[in-house]
Amino acid sequence: MPNTVMTDSKETGTDANPLENVKLSNDDNIALKDLLHQRLLECGWRSNIEKMIRQTIQERGVANLTHDELAAEIVPHARALVPEFIRKEMIMRVRNALETSLPPGQK
């Protein structure tokens, strides 16, 4: 059985042997964040999360809930609710952006 190294990645589709010191440019980072924000607005994800937050605050009471508690409750659900087609598109776009920032010979 071959000896394989597993990374500690919680996301699917990540590379097992990532290149080190490869980072997105600030412009790429901003463009990808803007695109993600737009896609999440278009599919209704943001309004669903806002409803979830309002419902949680209403159920537990604003005085009985800290920001950290609210985040701990909502964030896992919010991440799970990101549509798969958006995840795949963002992974593809991040990889493309990283590949274009690689020095020659490492592509």
C-alpha positions in Angstrom: 0.0 0.0 0.0 1.6 3.3 -1.0 2.3 5.9 1.6 0.1 8.9 1.0 0.1 12.2 2.7 -3.2 13.7 3.5 -3.7 17.4 4.1 -5.8 18.8 6.8 -8.3 20.3 4.4 -12.0 20.6 5.3 -12.9 21.8 1.8 -13.4 19.4 -1.1 -11.5 19.8 -4.3 -8.3 21.2 -2.7 -4.9 20.0 -3.9 -3.2 17.3 -1.9 0.2 18.9 -2.5 -0.3 22.6 -2.7 2.5 24.8 -4.0 3.9 27.0 -1.2 4.1 30.8 -1.4 1.5 31.1 -4.2 -1.0 33.8 -3.3 -3.7 35.7 -5.1 -2.9 39.2 -6.0 -4.9 41.8 -4.1 -6.8 42.7 -7.3 -7.7 39.0 -7.9 -8.7 38.6 -4.2 -11.1 41.7 -4.4 -12.5 40.5 -7.8 -13.2 37.0 -6.4 -14.8 38.3 -3.3 -17.0 40.7 -5.3 -18.0 37.8 -7.6 -18.8 35.5 -4.7 -20.9 38.3 -3.1 -22.8 38.8 -6.4 -23.5 35.1 -6.9 -24.8 34.7 -3.4 -27.1 37.6 -3.8 -28.4 36.3 -7.1 -29.3 32.9 -5.8 -31.0 34.2 -2.7 -28.5 32.7 -0.3 -28.0 36.1 1.5 -31.7 36.6 2.1 -32.0 33.1 3.4 -29.2 33.7 5.9 -30.7 37.0 7.0 -34.0 35.2 7.7 -32.1 32.6 9.6 -30.4 35.2 11.7 -33.6 37.1 12.4 -35.4 33.9 13.4 -32.5 32.9 15.8 -32.5 36.3 17.4 -36.3 36.2 17.8 -36.3 32.7 19.3 -33.5 33.2 21.7 -33.9 36.9 22.4 -31.4 39.6 21.6 -30.4 40.0 25.3 -29.6 36.3 25.6 -27.4 36.0 22.5 -23.9 37.3 21.9 -22.4 37.9 18.5 -20.1 35.0 18.9 -22.9 32.6 19.9 -24.9 33.8 16.9 -22.0 33.3 14.6 -21.2 29.8 16.0 -24.8 28.8 15.3 -25.3 30.4 11.9 -21.9 30.1 10.1 -21.9 26.2 9.8 -25.4 26.3 8.4 -24.6 29.2 6.1 -21.5 27.5 4.7 -23.5 24.3 4.1 -26.2 26.2 2.2 -23.8 27.7 -0.4 -25.0 26.1 -3.6 -22.7 23.5 -5.1 -22.6 25.3 -8.5 -21.2 28.4 -6.8 -18.6 26.4 -4.9 -17.4 24.7 -8.1 -17.3 28.0 -10.0 -15.3 29.7 -7.2 -12.9 26.8 -6.9 -12.3 26.9 -10.7 -11.8 30.7 -10.7 -9.4 30.6 -7.7 -7.3 27.9 -9.4 -7.2 29.8 -12.6 -6.2 33.0 -10.8 -3.5 31.1 -8.9 -2.2 29.4 -12.1 -1.8 32.7 -13.8 0.2 34.0 -10.8 2.7 31.1 -10.9 6.2 31.8 -12.1 7.2 30.1 -15.4 8.1 26.5 -15.1 5.8 25.7 -12.1 2.5 25.5 -14.0 
